[in-house]
């Protein structure tokens, strides 16, 4: 396709962006104020299904429990899958926004927890609905089939697979490409995309260490699981520093340590929750073997009478961007936003299950990040060396993308990416 033909196809599609912006901003604020946990996104799914029906899509709900799929056939041409995730996190919002979440819900363990869109999935939904609105309103500019996938439970790493297992591609047909995006703590206007392994694999583990409880005044009668767990946490810090080569990448994080209820009671059990990030099977095996060895060795050293339990919980595969798909898509983004705006920041240690949709269908994947942070605030923090402290990241209780111009940029990137793969008319 010539550059002129592509430009002729793009221009009229984007012309309506200003017209639809107020509605999409209102949608974003509504979603942000009403977050739902993984596999419990029933209200969100209803809102999305209603939007798709209004736009003329054929809609299927309850795919992979709470997922929503829309299909818009518009003549001969490629089948392009556009994906957004829509679950939230058990985080108490601290943004101070007038549309901040006040929601709480019962999680899968039966606990009452606060809920927040702390990862920007509400922005992903609003951007994809906006792109679909532009595409549906300009069918004379393109031909092919648009498949919109609104996925549950990305935070668990199991939503994409649940949709695949529920016959996603039987309902939509096999795509020719899978496109996805994620808002990130980068300056608005910046777009980042890396070919090849772009996001890490994740393994989450639940570790239970067993001791023997006693009165706090009589530690000699106990086998203290608190000390056992504390020693384990410190020893786990050596896995990456002493067992992984300097040229390889791995992350081992202990995100939770829970034990006991009172100061004068030594409990009989401690719980650790671990998160591991790796890029290769070899490094993954090394890290998991080291964790198993250390947990059991620390229990033995403490004289535990019962072996620890190590239970895998969530797993994400490595997300691999197809180099040709990245080149084709980012060329279009550079043509619109400028070469300076589209960068390759290398692989990230975050994880995503969007790649499951590509692997399961055999389609190439292009997945990118777009900035959601005030550029002036980011520049100031960068100059002061305080980006990590002053710029809230995904999963922070203070994370909230700057609506303008983030929303319009996210709508535009998804629209341009789709048009890059659809046939122009």
C-alpha positions in Angstrom: 0.0 0.0 0.0 1.4 3.4 -0.9 1.9 6.1 1.7 -0.6 8.3 -0.2 -3.3 5.6 -0.1 -2.7 5.0 3.6 -3.0 8.7 4.3 -6.2 9.0 2.3 -7.6 6.1 4.4 -6.6 7.5 7.7 -7.5 11.2 7.5 -11.3 10.9 7.3 -11.4 8.3 10.0 -9.7 10.5 12.5 -11.8 13.6 11.6 -14.5 12.7 14.2 -12.2 12.4 17.2 -13.1 15.8 18.6 -16.8 15.1 18.2 -16.7 11.8 20.1 -14.2 12.9 22.8 -16.7 14.2 25.4 -18.6 10.9 25.4 -15.5 8.8 25.7 -14.2 11.0 28.5 -17.5 10.5 30.4 -17.2 6.7 29.7 -13.7 6.6 31.1 -14.7 8.5 34.3 -17.6 6.1 34.8 -15.4 3.1 34.4 -12.8 4.5 36.7 -15.4 5.2 39.4 -16.9 1.6 39.1 -14.0 -0.8 39.0 -14.5 -4.6 39.3 -12.1 -7.4 40.3 -10.9 -10.1 37.9 -13.7 -12.4 36.7 -16.3 -10.2 38.4 -16.5 -7.5 35.7 -20.2 -7.9 35.2 -21.2 -4.2 35.2 -18.2 -3.3 33.0 -19.1 -6.1 30.6 -22.6 -4.8 30.3 -21.4 -1.2 29.6 -19.1 -2.5 26.9 -21.7 -4.7 25.3 -24.1 -1.8 25.1 -21.5 0.4 23.5 -20.7 -2.3 20.9 -24.3 -2.8 20.0 -24.8 0.9 19.5 -21.9 0.9 17.1 -23.4 -2.0 15.0 -21.1 -4.8 16.1 -22.3 -8.4 16.5 -21.8 -8.9 20.2 -21.1 -12.1 22.2 -21.0 -11.9 26.0 -19.8 -14.2 28.8 -16.8 -15.4 26.7 -14.3 -16.8 29.2 -16.8 -16.1 32.0 -17.1 -12.2 31.8 -15.4 -11.4 28.5 -17.1 -9.5 25.7 -16.4 -9.8 21.9 -17.6 -7.6 19.1 -17.3 -8.3 15.4 -17.8 -5.8 12.6 -17.5 -7.3 9.1 -17.0 -4.6 6.3 -16.3 -6.4 3.1 -13.3 -8.4 2.0 -10.0 -8.0 3.8 -7.9 -9.0 6.8 -9.4 -9.9 10.2 -7.8 -7.6 12.7 -8.2 -8.3 16.5 -8.0 -5.3 18.8 -7.8 -6.1 22.5 -8.4 -4.3 25.8 -8.4 -5.7 29.3 -11.0 -4.4 31.8 -10.4 -5.8 35.3 -9.2 -3.8 38.3 -7.1 -4.3 41.4 -7.6 -4.7 45.2 -6.1 -1.3 45.9 -7.5 1.7 47.8 -7.4 4.7 45.6 -5.5 7.8 46.8 -5.6 10.0 43.8 -8.0 12.6 45.2 -9.9 12.8 41.9 -13.5 13.7 41.9 -14.3 10.5 40.0 -12.1 8.3 42.3 -13.3 4.9 43.2 -15.1 4.3 46.5 -15.8 0.7 45.6 -15.1 -2.3 47.8 -15.8 -5.9 46.9 -15.3 -9.5 48.1 -12.2 -11.1 46.6 -11.7 -14.8 45.7 -10.5 -15.5 49.2 -13.7 -14.1 50.7 -12.1 -10.9 52.0 -13.6 -7.5 51.7 -11.1 -5.3 49.8 -11.0 -1.9 48.2 -11.1 -1.8 44.4 -9.3 0.6 42.0 -8.4 0.8 38.3 -4.8 1.2 39.4 -3.4 -0.2 36.2 -5.2 1.9 33.6 -7.5 -0.8 32.2 -10.4 1.7 32.2 -8.3 3.8 29.9 -7.7 0.8 27.6 -11.5 0.2 27.3 -12.3 3.9 26.6 -9.6 4.0 24.0 -10.7 0.9 22.2 -14.4 2.0 22.3 -13.2 5.3 20.8 -11.3 3.5 18.0 -14.2 1.3 17.2 -16.5 4.3 17.0 -14.2 6.0 14.5 -13.8 2.8 12.5 -17.6 2.0 12.5 -18.4 5.6 11.5 -16.0 5.5 8.5 -16.6 2.2 6.8 -16.2 3.7 3.4 -12.5 4.2 4.2 -11.5 0.6 4.9 -12.5 -3.0 4.3 -12.0 -6.2 6.3 -13.3 -7.4 9.7 -12.6 -5.8 13.0 -12.7 -8.1 16.0 -12.9 -6.3 19.4 -11.9 -8.4 22.4 -12.6 -7.0 25.9 -10.8 -9.4 28.2 -11.3 -10.2 31.9 -8.8 -11.2 34.5 -5.6 -9.9 32.9 -4.3 -9.3 36.5 -4.6 -13.0 37.1 -2.9 -13.9 33.9 -5.7 -16.2 33.0 -8.4 -14.1 31.3 -7.0 -14.5 27.7 -6.7 -18.3 28.1 -10.2 -18.5 29.5 -11.5 -16.8 26.4 -9.5 -19.0 24.1 -10.7 -22.1 26.0 -14.3 -20.9 25.7 -14.1 -20.9 21.9 -13.1 -17.3 21.2 -11.8 -18.0 17.7 -14.8 -20.2 16.8 -17.0 -17.2 17.5 -14.8 -14.6 15.8 -12.7 -16.4 13.2 -8.9 -16.6 13.2 -7.3 -13.2 13.2 -4.5 -12.1 10.8 -3.0 -9.9 13.5 -3.4 -9.2 17.2 -3.0 -5.6 18.4 -3.0 -4.4 22.0 -1.8 -1.4 24.0 -1.2 -0.3 27.6 -1.0 3.1 29.3 2.2 3.6 31.2 4.0 6.2 33.4 5.7 7.9 30.5 5.1 11.4 29.2 1.9 11.8 27.1 2.7 11.7 23.5 5.4 9.0 23.9 4.8 5.5 22.4 7.1 2.6 23.1 7.2 -0.7 21.3 9.9 -3.4 21.3 10.2 -6.3 18.9 10.9 -9.8 20.1 10.5 -10.7 23.8 9.0 -7.5 25.1 7.4 -8.4 28.5 8.5 -11.0 31.0 7.0 -14.2 32.1 5.5 -14.3 35.6 5.2 -17.0 38.2 3.4 -16.2 41.4 3.8 -18.5 44.4 1.9 -18.9 47.7 4.3 -20.3 50.4 3.1 -21.6 53.7 5.7 -22.2 56.4 4.7 -24.2 59.4 6.1 -23.9 62.9 4.8 -24.5 66.4 2.8 -21.9 68.3 3.5 -20.9 71.9 3.2 -18.0 74.4 5.3 -15.0 73.4 7.1 -15.3 76.8 8.2 -18.9 76.1 9.9 -18.9 72.7 11.8 -22.0 73.7 8.5 -23.9 73.5 7.9 -22.7 69.9 9.2 -23.2 66.4 8.8 -19.6 65.4 7.5 -19.3 61.8 7.9 -15.5 61.9 11.7 -15.9 62.2 11.6 -18.7 59.7 9.8 -16.5 57.2 12.0 -13.5 57.8 15.1 -15.6 57.2 13.6 -16.9 54.0 12.8 -13.4 52.7 16.4 -12.3 53.3 17.9 -15.4 51.7 15.6 -15.0 48.7 17.4 -11.7 48.0 20.5 -13.7 46.9 18.7 -15.6 44.1 19.1 -12.9 41.5 22.3 -11.4 42.8 24.2 -14.8 43.2 22.5 -17.3 41.0 21.6 -15.4 37.8 24.3 -14.2 35.4 24.8 -10.5 35.0 23.7 -10.6 31.4 20.4 -12.3 32.2 17.3 -10.7 33.8 15.2 -11.9 36.7 13.2 -10.4 39.5 12.1 -12.0 42.7 9.7 -10.0 44.9 8.1 -11.0 48.2 4.9 -9.0 48.0 3.3 -10.2 51.2 4.4 -11.7 54.5 1.6 -12.5 56.9 1.9 -14.2 60.3 0.3 -14.0 63.7 -2.5 -11.8 65.3 -1.1 -10.6 68.6 2.2 -9.4 70.1 2.4 -12.1 72.9 1.4 -15.1 70.7 3.9 -16.9 68.6 1.8 -18.3 65.7 2.1 -21.7 64.2 2.2 -20.6 60.5 3.5 -17.8 58.2 2.5 -17.0 54.7 4.6 -15.6 51.9 3.5 -14.4 48.5 6.2 -14.3 45.8 6.3 -12.9 42.3 9.0 -13.9 39.8 9.8 -12.4 36.4 12.0 -14.0 33.8 12.5 -14.1 30.0 13.9 -17.5 29.3 13.0 -21.1 30.3 16.6 -21.6 31.6 16.5 -18.6 34.0 13.0 -19.4 35.1 14.0 -23.0 36.0 17.0 -21.7 37.9 14.9 -19.2 39.9 12.1 -21.6 40.7 14.6 -24.3 41.8 16.4 -21.9 44.0 13.2 -20.7 45.7 12.2 -24.3 46.4 15.6 -25.1 47.8 15.8 -22.0 50.0 12.2 -22.3 51.4 12.8 -25.9 52.4 16.3 -25.3 53.7 15.2 -22.5 56.0 12.4 -24.6 57.3 14.9 -27.4 58.0 17.3 -25.0 59.7 14.5 -23.8 62.0 13.6 -27.3 63.0 10.2 -27.3 61.3 8.2 -30.5 61.9 6.2 -30.1 58.7 7.5 -29.3 55.2 6.5 -26.0 53.7 3.8 -25.8 51.0 4.7 -24.0 47.7 1.7 -23.5 45.5 1.8 -21.8 42.1 -1.1 -19.3 41.7 -0.8 -17.0 38.7 1.3 -17.6 35.5 1.9 -15.3 32.5 4.0 -16.4 29.5 6.6 -14.2 27.9 5.0 -11.7 25.5 6.8 -11.8 22.2 6.2 -9.1 19.6 6.5 -10.1 16.0 9.3 -8.0 14.5 7.5 -7.6 11.1 4.2 -6.6 12.8 6.1 -4.1 15.0 7.8 -2.6 12.0 4.6 -2.3 10.0 2.6 -0.8 12.9 5.2 1.6 14.3 5.9 2.9 10.8 2.3 4.1 10.6 2.5 5.6 14.2 5.7 7.4 13.3 4.2 8.8 10.2 1.4 10.4 12.3 3.1 11.3 15.6 6.7 11.8 14.3 9.9 9.8 14.7 10.7 11.3 18.0 7.4 10.1 19.6 7.8 6.4 18.9 10.7 4.7 20.7 12.1 1.3 21.6 12.8 1.2 25.3 13.8 -2.4 25.3 12.1 -5.3 27.1 10.2 -4.5 30.3 9.8 -6.8 33.4 6.0 -6.2 33.5 3.8 -9.1 32.3 0.8 -9.4 30.1 -1.4 -12.3 28.8 -2.4 -10.5 25.5 0.2 -12.7 23.8 -1.9 -15.8 24.5 -4.4 -14.5 21.9 -1.6 -14.4 19.3 0.0 -17.7 20.2 -3.4 -19.5 20.3 -4.4 -18.2 16.9 -1.1 -18.3 15.2 -1.3 -14.6 14.4 1.5 -12.1 14.7 1.4 -9.7 17.7 2.1 -6.0 18.1 1.8 -4.7 21.6 2.9 -1.2 22.6 2.8 1.3 25.5 1.5 4.9 25.4 2.3 7.6 27.9 -0.2 8.9 30.4 1.9 11.3 32.5 2.0 15.1 32.4 5.2 15.8 30.4 6.1 18.8 32.5 5.8 16.7 35.7 7.8 13.9 34.2 10.5 16.2 32.9 10.9 17.8 36.4 11.1 14.4 38.1 13.6 13.2 35.5 15.8 16.3 36.0 15.7 15.8 39.8 16.3 12.0 39.5 13.0 11.3 41.3 10.9 9.6 38.6 10.5 6.5 40.7 9.3 8.6 43.7 7.3 11.4 42.1 5.6 9.7 39.1 3.0 7.1 40.2 3.4 3.8 38.3 0.9 1.2 37.4 -0.5 -0.6 40.5 0.1 2.5 42.7 -2.9 3.9 44.7 -2.0 7.2 43.2 -1.9 6.1 39.5 -4.3 7.9 37.2 -3.5 8.8 33.6 -3.9 12.4 32.6 -7.1 12.2 30.7 -6.2 14.8 28.1 -4.4 14.2 25.8 -3.9 10.5 26.9 -7.4 9.5 25.8 -7.2 11.0 22.3 -3.7 9.5 21.8 -4.8 6.1 22.9 -7.8 6.2 20.6 -5.6 7.4 17.7 -2.9 4.8 18.2 -5.4 2.0 18.2 -7.2 3.4 15.2 -4.0 3.9 13.2 -2.8 0.5 14.0 -6.0 -1.1 12.9 -6.0 0.8 9.6 -2.5 -0.2 9.0 -3.7 -3.8 8.7 -7.1 -3.3 7.1 -7.5 -2.7 3.4 -8.0 0.9 2.3 -10.9 1.8 0.0 
